[in-house]
Amino acid sequence: MGGFMGGKKHRVCEFDIYVGRVIMMLRTRMGMSQQDLGQQIGVTFQQVQKYECGENRLTVARLNDICRVFDVSPALFYNEANQSYVHDKNMVVLINTIYKLPTEKRNIIAVIANALCSDN
């Protein structure tokens, strides 16, 4: 997978994909659409999509803009990107879906998940 940035061909690495997944999770937790985030950082929703799937790399300045919107430190992206659940796309989808549920339904899922874990 590769692309063009400033006329130079670059290679997207796995870390770009993981950072994109962290962006998606943070955005979903805040109830933001890709368009909402794009407007706040000055890019199109298509560009946000490309960041989230790891197709385009983030510049340091753009990462700073995203950190400002989410009120987080850039270190969060490194720490979260190294978590095992971020490496499993299905887990990211599950987490994002759960965040969209009302609190009472999320609590029910937490009880069920804890019960399933205690059976082991």
Phi and psi in degrees as GROMACS dihedral restraints (atoms count N, CA, C in turn):
[ dihedral_restraints ]
;  ai    aj    ak    al  type     phi  dphi    fc
    3     4     5     6     1  -148.0    20    10
    4     5     6     7     1   175.0    20    10
    6     7     8     9     1  -162.6    20    10
    7     8     9    10     1  -172.4    20    10
    9    10    11    12     1  -117.3    20    10
   10    11    12    13     1   139.0    20    10
   12    13    14    15     1  -142.7    20    10
   13    14    15    16     1   114.8    20    10
   15    16    17    18     1    61.4    20    10
   16    17    18    19     1    30.4    20    10
   18    19    20    21     1    82.8    20    10
   19    20    21    22     1    -6.4    20    10
   21    22    23    24     1  -107.0    20    10
   22    23    24    25     1   135.1    20    10
   24    25    26    27     1   -72.5    20    10
   25    26    27    28     1   135.9    20    10
   27    28    29    30     1  -130.5    20    10
   28    29    30    31     1   159.4    20    10
   30    31    32    33     1  -106.5    20    10
   31    32    33    34     1   129.3    20    10
   33    34    35    36     1   -82.7    20    10
   34    35    36    37     1   134.1    20    10
   36    37    38    39     1  -108.0    20    10
   37    38    39    40     1   170.3    20    10
   39    40    41    42     1   -57.0    20    10
   40    41    42    43     1   -36.4    20    10
   42    43    44    45     1   -61.4    20    10
   43    44    45    46     1   -36.6    20    10
   45    46    47    48     1   -59.9    20    10
   46    47    48    49     1   -40.7    20    10
   48    49    50    51     1   -65.1    20    10
   49    50    51    52     1   -44.1    20    10
   51    52    53    54     1   -66.2    20    10
   52    53    54    55     1   -40.7    20    10
   54    55    56    57     1   -62.7    20    10
   55    56    57    58     1   -39.8    20    10
   57    58    59    60     1   -60.6    20    10
   58    59    60    61     1   -39.8    20    10
   60    61    62    63     1   -65.5    20    10
   61    62    63    64     1   -36.1    20    10
   63    64    65    66     1   -65.1    20    10
   64    65    66    67     1   -42.4    20    10
   66    67    68    69     1   -58.1    20    10
   67    68    69    70     1   -46.1    20    10
   69    70    71    72     1   -60.3    20    10
   70    71    72    73     1   -42.7    20    10
   72    73    74    75     1   -65.7    20    10
   73    74    75    76     1   -43.6    20    10
   75    76    77    78     1   -63.7    20    10
   76    77    78    79     1   -43.0    20    10
   78    79    80    81     1   -62.5    20    10
   79    80    81    82     1   -44.0    20    10
   81    82    83    84     1   -65.5    20    10
   82    83    84    85     1   -41.4    20    10
   84    85    86    87     1   -59.7    20    10
   85    86    87    88     1   -32.2    20    10
   87    88    89    90     1   -88.6    20    10
   88    89    90    91     1     0.2    20    10
   90    91    92    93     1    69.4    20    10
   91    92    93    94     1    28.4    20    10
   93    94    95    96     1   -97.4    20    10
   94    95    96    97     1   146.3    20    10
   96    97    98    99     1   -86.4    20    10
   97    98    99   100     1   168.1    20    10
   99   100   101   102     1   -62.9    20    10
  100   101   102   103     1   -35.4    20    10
  102   103   104   105     1   -65.5    20    10
  103   104   105   106     1   -41.9    20    10
  105   106   107   108     1   -58.4    20    10
  106   107   108   109     1   -48.9    20    10
  108   109   110   111     1   -63.5    20    10
  109   110   111   112     1   -44.5    20    10
  111   112   113   114     1   -56.8    20    10
  112   113   114   115     1   -43.7    20    10
  114   115   116   117     1   -62.9    20    10
  115   116   117   118     1   -37.5    20    10
  117   118   119   120     1   -73.5    20    10
  118   119   120   121     1   -24.9    20    10
  120   121   122   123     1  -109.3    20    10
  121   122   123   124     1     3.1    20    10
  123   124   125   126     1    80.4    20    10
  124   125   126   127     1    31.5    20    10
  126   127   128   129     1  -133.3    20    10
  127   128   129   130     1   170.4    20    10
  129   130   131   132     1   -79.2    20    10
  130   131   132   133     1   163.8    20    10
  132   133   134   135     1   -65.0    20    10
  133   134   135   136     1   -28.2    20    10
  135   136   137   138     1   -64.0    20    10
  136   137   138   139     1   -38.1    20    10
  138   139   140   141     1   -67.0    20    10
  139   140   141   142     1   -40.3    20    10
  141   142   143   144     1   -60.3    20    10
  142   143   144   145     1   -42.6    20    10
  144   145   146   147     1   -56.8    20    10
  145   146   147   148     1   -44.1    20    10
  147   148   149   150     1   -66.3    20    10
  148   149   150   151     1   -37.8    20    10
  150   151   152   153     1   -62.6    20    10
  151   152   153   154     1   -45.6    20    10
  153   154   155   156     1   -67.0    20    10
  154   155   156   157     1   -32.4    20    10
  156   157   158   159     1   -91.8    20    10
  157   158   159   160     1    -0.7    20    10
  159   160   161   162     1    80.8    20    10
  160   161   162   163     1    11.6    20    10
  162   163   164   165     1   -71.8    20    10
  163   164   165   166     1   -34.7    20    10
  165   166   167   168     1  -119.0    20    10
  166   167   168   169     1   139.2    20    10
  168   169   170   171     1   -79.6    20    10
  169   170   171   172     1   149.9    20    10
  171   172   173   174     1   -87.4    20    10
  172   173   174   175     1   140.7    20    10
  174   175   176   177     1   -82.1    20    10
  175   176   177   178     1   163.4    20    10
  177   178   179   180     1   -61.8    20    10
  178   179   180   181     1   -39.6    20    10
  180   181   182   183     1   -63.3    20    10
  181   182   183   184     1   -41.1    20    10
  183   184   185   186     1   -69.2    20    10
  184   185   186   187     1   -39.4    20    10
  186   187   188   189     1   -60.3    20    10
  187   188   189   190     1   -39.2    20    10
  189   190   191   192     1   -62.2    20    10
  190   191   192   193     1   -42.1    20    10
  192   193   194   195     1   -60.5    20    10
  193   194   195   196     1   -43.4    20    10
  195   196   197   198     1   -66.0    20    10
  196   197   198   199     1   -40.7    20    10
  198   199   200   201     1   -60.9    20    10
  199   200   201   202     1   -39.7    20    10
  201   202   203   204     1   -62.5    20    10
  202   203   204   205     1   -44.7    20    10
  204   205   206   207     1   -62.5    20    10
  205   206   207   208     1   -43.9    20    10
  207   208   209   210     1   -89.2    20    10
  208   209   210   211     1    -5.6    20    10
  210   211   212   213     1    56.2    20    10
  211   212   213   214     1    50.9    20    10
  213   214   215   216     1  -130.6    20    10
  214   215   216   217     1   165.3    20    10
  216   217   218   219     1   -86.9    20    10
  217   218   219   220     1   148.3    20    10
  219   220   221   222     1   -56.6    20    10
  220   221   222   223     1   -27.5    20    10
  222   223   224   225     1   -61.4    20    10
  223   224   225   226     1   -28.7    20    10
  225   226   227   228     1   -58.1    20    10
  226   227   228   229     1   -39.3    20    10
  228   229   230   231     1   -65.1    20    10
  229   230   231   232     1   -39.7    20    10
  231   232   233   234     1   -66.5    20    10
  232   233   234   235     1   -47.3    20    10
  234   235   236   237     1   -63.5    20    10
  235   236   237   238     1   -47.2    20    10
  237   238   239   240     1   -67.1    20    10
  238   239   240   241     1   -40.1    20    10
  240   241   242   243     1   -63.2    20    10
  241   242   243   244     1   -20.4    20    10
  243   244   245   246     1   -94.0    20    10
  244   245   246   247     1     1.9    20    10
  246   247   248   249     1   -78.1    20    10
  247   248   249   250     1   142.5    20    10
  249   250   251   252     1   -62.0    20    10
  250   251   252   253     1   -34.6    20    10
  252   253   254   255     1   -66.0    20    10
  253   254   255   256     1   -26.4    20    10
  255   256   257   258     1   -70.3    20    10
  256   257   258   259     1   -22.9    20    10
  258   259   260   261     1   -79.2    20    10
  259   260   261   262     1   -10.8    20    10
  261   262   263   264     1  -110.7    20    10
  262   263   264   265     1   105.6    20    10
  264   265   266   267     1   -57.8    20    10
  265   266   267   268     1   -36.7    20    10
  267   268   269   270     1   -61.9    20    10
  268   269   270   271     1   -36.5    20    10
  270   271   272   273     1   -65.5    20    10
  271   272   273   274     1   -40.9    20    10
  273   274   275   276     1   -62.8    20    10
  274   275   276   277     1   -43.6    20    10
  276   277   278   279     1   -62.2    20    10
  277   278   279   280     1   -43.7    20    10
  279   280   281   282     1   -61.0    20    10
  280   281   282   283     1   -45.8    20    10
  282   283   284   285     1   -61.5    20    10
  283   284   285   286     1   -45.9    20    10
  285   286   287   288     1   -62.4    20    10
  286   287   288   289     1   -39.4    20    10
  288   289   290   291     1   -65.9    20    10
  289   290   291   292     1   -42.9    20    10
  291   292   293   294     1   -62.4    20    10
  292   293   294   295     1   -40.1    20    10
  294   295   296   297     1   -63.7    20    10
  295   296   297   298     1   -23.8    20    10
  297   298   299   300     1   -79.0    20    10
  298   299   300   301     1   -14.3    20    10
  300   301   302   303     1   -78.0    20    10
  301   302   303   304     1   154.4    20    10
  303   304   305   306     1   -63.3    20    10
  304   305   306   307     1   155.1    20    10
  306   307   308   309     1   -53.3    20    10
  307   308   309   310     1   -43.7    20    10
  309   310   311   312     1   -63.1    20    10
  310   311   312   313     1   -34.8    20    10
  312   313   314   315     1   -74.0    20    10
  313   314   315   316     1   -35.6    20    10
  315   316   317   318     1   -62.6    20    10
  316   317   318   319     1   -39.5    20    10
  318   319   320   321     1   -63.2    20    10
  319   320   321   322     1   -39.6    20    10
  321   322   323   324     1   -62.7    20    10
  322   323   324   325     1   -44.1    20    10
  324   325   326   327     1   -62.6    20    10
  325   326   327   328     1   -39.4    20    10
  327   328   329   330     1   -62.6    20    10
  328   329   330   331     1   -41.9    20    10
  330   331   332   333     1   -63.5    20    10
  331   332   333   334     1   -45.1    20    10
  333   334   335   336     1   -62.6    20    10
  334   335   336   337     1   -45.8    20    10
  336   337   338   339     1   -61.7    20    10
  337   338   339   340     1   -42.6    20    10
  339   340   341   342     1   -64.3    20    10
  340   341   342   343     1   -38.0    20    10
  342   343   344   345     1   -65.7    20    10
  343   344   345   346     1   -41.1    20    10
  345   346   347   348     1   -63.7    20    10
  346   347   348   349     1   -38.7    20    10
  348   349   350   351     1   -69.7    20    10
  349   350   351   352     1   -33.7    20    10
  351   352   353   354     1   -75.4    20    10
  352   353   354   355     1   -13.5    20    10
  354   355   356   357     1   -74.5    20    10
  355   356   357   358     1   -15.8    20    10
